[in-house]
Amino acid sequence: MKEYDFYIVPTPIGNLKDITLRSIETLKSVDIIACEDMRVTQKLLNHFDIKTKCISYHKFNEKERINYFLNILAEGKKIALVSDAGTPLFCDPGAVIVEELKKHNFSVTSLAGANAVATFLSQVPREGEDFLFTGFLPKSKAQIEEILKKYRTTDIVFYESPNRILKTLEIISECRPNSKTAVGRELTKIFEEVIIDNTEIVIKYFKTNTLKGEIVTAVLREKISQSEADIDKKISALKEKGYKAKDISIILSSLYELNKNDIYQKCLK
């Protein structure tokens, strides 16, 4: 098997049995394991009797670690990067060092393994294969609404925290009342559950059930006609040019023989 300088190694998102044999072998064979939280990673290493030295690598010291890693690799040693759970670089540190390694011609490879998004989507029936992964949604309601409106015909997938999920679901329900939402939590663990329904029903469910653990959410695409989607794009384009709702409704109704009031209401939404 080919050897590399730097290994990106996924770790289980909950169930320790999900680690691969290759991941265990790699973590045992490298000289250094770079990890987000050494306490979290050490539990995993102890479970599989891995004795490799760990060093912290997180979003607050990414740039500081660059020269250290480059020097280690220049000595001919090997490094593995792990996150607390799942695949590094998915809402986790790693992009900074990988970019630098490629600039300095060090070889990098990524092992296959656990990923919360793939685990979640594989049990959510969808109309198409394409989806938008946003990581964590912005905190601003206006920014969230902008994403929901822009990607009406695409599945939107994101991570969310237990203390924010209900507020986010309420924004979704208000902005996209006809959309279905899927919420997955505690994936691969004993209390795993994935709820898929109209957003209002999902909200009612989680208002009466305790929300804990890591959460992955998907707002499923709306079924709208191509002509309706085209009109929405034209409205957005005219808004970006500075046209008001009244002007847009007059322009589009005149050009495409559409109901002016319907266009106006779309503009207001």
N, C-alpha and C positions, 0 to 999 in steps of 0.2 A: 504493500500500500504506500502511495506517495506521501512523503512528509512535507509539512508546511511549517512556516515560522509562527503563524498566529492562527488560533482556532476560535471560532465563535460557536459556543456550545449551549444549546437550549437546555433548560432544566425544567422539571415537572411543575405544572401550574397548581398542583394540589396532591395528586396521587403519586407517591414516590416510585411506584412500579412503572410509571410512564417514561422513566429515563431509559435511553437506549444503551445497548452493550458497547457501542462505539463511543458514546459520551463518557461512560465510566472508564473505558480503556484510555481515552484521550486525557481525561483529568488526572489519571494516575501517571501518565507518561510525560506530561509537560513539566517544566521547571517552576513555573509560576502560574497561579490562577488569579486573575483580576476580577474582583466581585464588588457589587454594590454595597452590601451589608455583610461584613465578615461573620457576624453572628448567625445570620440566616444561612449563608453558604456552608458554614462549618457543620451545621446540623445535617445537611445533605451529605457532606464528605464523611462525617462520622458514621452515618448509616451504611455507606458503601465501603467503609474502611479505606478511604483515600487520604493519604498522608501529605499530599502536595502543599507547599507553602502558599498562603493567600496574601494578597495585598489589596487594599481598598481602591476602588475606581468608581467614582460616581460623578454626577453632574456638576458638583462643586469643585472637583479637583481634576477634571478631564485634561485641561491644558497643562496643568502642572506635571502630570504623569508622562507626557509625551517623550521627553528626553530620557527619562528613566527607562521606559519600555524600549526605545530605540537602542539604548546602550546595552540592555539585556540581550536583545536580539542580535546585535552586532557581535556579541560574544559567542554566538552560535546556540543560544538557549531558546527554548520554546515557551510560548505563553498561550493560555486559554482565557477567554473572556466569558463570564457568565453574568446573568442578571439574577435578581431574587427569585424570579419565576418566569418561565416562558423563554422566548427567543430574544436575545439582545438586539438593540436598535429598533425594536417595536415599542415606542414610548419609553425606552430605556437608553442609558448611555452607550456609547460605542462608535457613533458616527465620526467623532473628532479623531480618535486614534486610528480608525480604519483608513480615513482619508490620508493621514500622515504616513501610514505604513505603505500605502500604494505609491505615494510620492517618492518614497525611499526604496522602492522596488523589493519590499519584503513580501513574501507570499502569504495570502490570507485565504482561508476556507471557512465555510459555514456548515455545520452538521445539521442533519434533519432532526426534528424533534418537536416537543410540545409548543403550541402556540394557541392562545386563547381565542383569537379571531377565527382560525380554521376549525378549532374544536366546536365553537359555537355555531358557525354557519353550516357545518356539516349536518346539523339537526334542525335547520330552519328551512322549510320549503320556500323557494323563491321563483319568481317568474323568469329570471334571466341570470346569467353568470356574472355580469358586471356589478361592481359595488364600489362605493366611495368609503374609504377608511379614513376617519378624521383624527384618530388618536383620542384625546379628550376634547370635548366641545369647548368653545370659548365661554366665558362666564356671562357675558352680556346677552340679554334677551334678544336685542336687535340683531346681534351677530348670529345667534342660533337660528332666528327666523329667516335670516338671509340665506343660510345654508339649506334650510328646509324648503324654501321657495325655489331656490336655484336648481336643486336636485330632486324635483318631484318625481321624475321618471327613472330614478336610480335608487337602489337600496343604500341607505346611509348607515354605516356601522361605526360605533364609537365605544370607548370605555367611559364608565361613570362611577362615581363614588356613592356609597349607600346614603350619605347625608344630602346628596344633591339630586338623586334620581327622580324623586317624586316631583320636584320643582321642574326638572327638565321634561318629564312626561306631560306635565300640565301645559308647558309651552308648546309641545308637539300637538297636543289635543286642540289647543286654541288655534294654532297656525294651520294644522293639517287634520281637521276633524274626521275625515273619512279614511285616514291611513291606518293600517295595521302596524303594531309595534311588537317586536320580540325582545324579551329581556331574559338573559341567562346569568345565573349567579352560582357560586360555589362549584364551578365546572370541575368534573372528575372527582369531586369529593362526595362524602356520604349524603349531604343535604343538597346535592345538585338539583336545580330545577330550571326549566326553560318555559316561559309563558309566552304564547303567541295569540294575540287577539286585537280587537279594536282598542285604541289607546285608552279610552275612557274605562273600559273593563279592566285593563291592566293596572290602571291607577287604583281602582276600587280594590283589586286583589291585594296590591302591596300596601294599601292603607290598613289592612287587617292582618297582614303577615309580616313578621320581623324581617327586615332587610339587613343582611350582613354579608361580608366577603366581597371579593372582586366581582364587578358587574360588567357584562358586555351587552350592548343594546343595538338593535337595528330598527330603523324606520323603513318599512317596506314600501316599494314604489307604488305610486298611484296609477290606476289604469285610466289613462286619458287618451283621447284620439290624437292622431298626428296633427290634425288641423288646430285643435285646442292648444297643443304644445307649441305650435308655430306662432299662434296669437300671443301666448304668454311671453315668448322670446321677443316678439315685436314690441310688446308693452315694455318689457325690461329695457330694450334698446332705446326706446323713445324717452323713458324715464332718465336714463343715463345721459341723454342729450339735453335734459332740463325741461322737457315738456310736462305740463300739468295734466292731471287726470281728465279734466274736461276737454283739453285740446287733443289728447290721445284718443279719447272716445269718438270725437268728431272725425279725426284723420282715418282711423281704422274702419269705422262704420261706413265712411264714404268710399274707401278703397276696396273693401271686401264685402260690401252689402250685408253687414252684420248689425245687430241691434245695438244702438248707441248706449242704452242704459246698461245692457249686459257688460259691454266693454268697460263702462265707467265703474261698475261694481268690481270688476276684475282689477282695475287699476287701484282701487281703494284697498283691496286685499294685499 
